[in-house]
């Protein structure tokens, strides 16, 4: 990656407003991308440099970001944007590599979810040379600066990516504390990066790798998460800080048990899937999209879904309430947060469309 000197960056900063004024209304990046899509001034992008497939339904991309990208901390996520059938689509993915990777590149492991527009596209079409849009890293799911003496990492399915990044970072730091990595998959064939996980466990005496298979009996553990699994995998779990990411069933099971054991404060989580709420069959009122001069009957679904049903395409990313890219202004009306159940009725309030359901009439500045 090219590193600008401070003096050169200051000179560039003085020239940039003039260049942008000349290229208005399209912006300088619109012209630079005609030369090469990785030539940008304002936007952050990344180019795929390599593609690997370690399981039948996942793909690992190695990406080289443009110079404005600030890197990430293990556990954080980025928004990746691709154009599919002429429409720009964005989804959130967590880097799975060490945050200390020295070559300036980073790694994403993406599972092709049924019905997942972006994940299916990447699984099908990603190849070296593909350029994608990229956000700066976001999220508070991170290891503390002072590493805990004992760490328990629990993941399931494609929720492995942020905790795998934590594991790789700890190993690269030569962390000496006790680390247990407990991962749930249907079978051995569905464990991403299995060979590297085993190599890390062999190379680090303080790391214990525990694989639990829900549809096979050749793992270290068999079946779904339970108190017995926890005791078997990490006998000293009560003394550990635990980091969890996975599908809804695993997340609920771990949360409930840790609450029962009085360990809720030692559990740190990253939502892997949206909290889904069934449509409100008693929904009433109308949803008004003021800027678009559109109205529709309240269907009881989230405002993001209702906006899409009305033919709008508001910006969005994760669909799970963590990236805030779908935030819009609610001019008036009441909404219910499907993650917390809280009702809000403030005017001119910023809300997240993906986790907000209208309660009666609602007007959006959209």
C-alpha angles and dihedrals in degrees: 000000000000115000116205119219115238092248092049091048091052092051090048090050090055093050096043098077090053092050091049092049090053093049096045129161095025100040129232094274091063089061097040092054088061086066094042130337091231093059104098139147104186106014126072118225138165135209124218109239100174140008127208132180115204099163132029094252104034138070130199118213126196109208135192110207127209120258097268094064111109099202127239146259119242109273098027125116137222132208113240118199127198133169113242119182090343096308124108110233127188132196134171123245132172119231109245099199129086114284086227096062105148103209096068093246129110138203134234124190110199126190115212100235118198106261091010103139098194097034092050091048093051092045090052105036111020112120137151109292097035111134119209134183115254136195128208113268116275139181140078097238095113141127114258117256089246101056117228117248090236124031129184116194116194124184142159132199114330089348083088093087103081095039091045087055088052091050094048091047092050091049092048089051089052089236108194100200125103113277127185120189113197115183130181122209135153093244139347090266090064097057109106116221091007095156093051092047090056092045091052091049091050092048098047119056091195093058122088117192116202120182119195119193120199096193103031137052100216097085129096086257132020129215134005129337114284142156088265090055091050093050092046095047100040114013090180095048091129088067095047137087106234126211117195136187128158147097121327098263093053092045092052093046094051094044093050094049094046090050090050090050093048092246100115093116091057092054118092118186143189117201110240100183134025119267100247122210122192114244112272104252090198094052114146138181133035136286113224123198100202101191092047096042090230131137133185137173114266106259094188093245126118117290090245090057092044091050090051091047088054090056098259125129107205117183112269140154127174101019087212104088099255107096099049091211091127093056112138138166117265105207095193143338137067127287134185121220105226092205097053104016090231118150119218127190104169119134122239089014127159111237136173108244095205095062101030123096120189119243103203121321117004130178121201128196089232 
